[in-house]
Amino acid sequence: MKMPDDAPFPGGGRYGEAFFRPEQAGEGERIDFGALAYDDITMARLRALGAGPGWRCLDVGAGTGTVSGRLLGEAGVTSVLAVDRDVRFLAERSVPGLEVLEADIAAPGFATGLRGPFHLVHARFVLMHLPDRERLIAALAGLVAPGGVLVLSDAVDLTSDRAPGTPYTAAMRAMWQGLGATIGTDVSWVPSYPQLLRGAGLGSVAAEIHVPPLLPRSALSRFWAETWERSREAMIATGLVDDAGVDAAVRYLESEECAALSAGMLTAWGRKPGGSPR
Ligand SMILES: C[S@@+](CC[C@H](N)C(=O)[O-])C[C@H]1O[C@@H](n2cnc3c(N)ncnc32)[C@H](O)[C@@H]1O
């Protein structure tokens, strides 16, 4: 596990370098399993918030671009700027209205370099992996046009000290702890999103949580199994599981014995005071 010297995280790693490397076989597929589990919920929320014809959108940490593509194809928005630290998956997606930009959104001055403002700024499963979240949220809020919305989605961990002692619970705990220690992933502050959006000057703030069912052979089960496979080294380093424990958790996910709650997706949004979004 190679850690760059200037990395800002506790363990010295960054998303996409120590873990979840886009060049590793199957990484696009892993992101797509997550997208399959959550895209319909995301699209329903974005459309309810008004995403439609005339909207210029920014999709931050766009991954394989499933949401960007559906905003254009289904919601009929006018344009989407899809930004990611590595755009190899986005480059494969050719949709009219889609513009792709390779950039590190955590870099100072990232937001000032963009041609905003946008009617929608969207970031899903990204900020939880990055440091300095308050600064990032304020910067993203600054890119929203008057009347437009900032929509943030990230994971909420639903394991508690009462969670049953299954292989799944052990693996989930080890994953959150291991990713925190290595690349700085931290979902503990995700429930604070509504207050953070309010603090960034946005109004009409609200949030919801969706927990898809964890069924054997579902996209969601495959997403977690792939995620554990990629973060196995960090999980084992916590001492909470060993190799056999990770294997047992994957088998448990695939079995009819599985009786567990997935991590949920919290989506929070806030609207920039001022004119109509169009
Ligand atoms: C878990 S994936 C989520 C992808 C997509 N938003 C989705 O929900 O399907 C996280 C994405 O954020 C990108 N990412 C992570 N850190 C980033 C950074 N500092 N700047 C830009 N993109 C980043 C990763 O490359 C990856 O594509």
The ligand as an ORCA input file, in Angstrom:
! r2SCAN-3c Opt
* xyz 0 1
  C     -17.421      5.957     -4.660
  S     -17.113      6.773     -6.161
  C     -18.690      7.565     -6.438
  C     -18.935      7.851     -7.877
  C     -20.286      8.517     -8.196
  N     -20.419      9.809     -7.569
  C     -21.418      7.620     -7.780
  O     -22.036      7.859     -6.750
  O     -21.686      6.650     -8.509
  C     -16.110      8.164     -5.672
  C     -15.636      8.967     -6.871
  O     -15.038     10.178     -6.389
  C     -13.847     10.414     -7.093
  N     -12.943     11.212     -6.246
  C     -12.372     10.854     -5.070
  N     -11.592     11.833     -4.602
  C     -11.676     12.858     -5.520
  C     -11.083     14.143     -5.594
  N     -10.254     14.582     -4.639
  N     -11.378     14.925     -6.662
  C     -12.217     14.477     -7.642
  N     -12.804     13.266     -7.611
  C     -12.535     12.456     -6.560
  C     -13.305      9.025     -7.368
  O     -12.365      9.010     -8.421
  C     -14.570      8.244     -7.692
  O     -14.886      8.303     -9.052
*
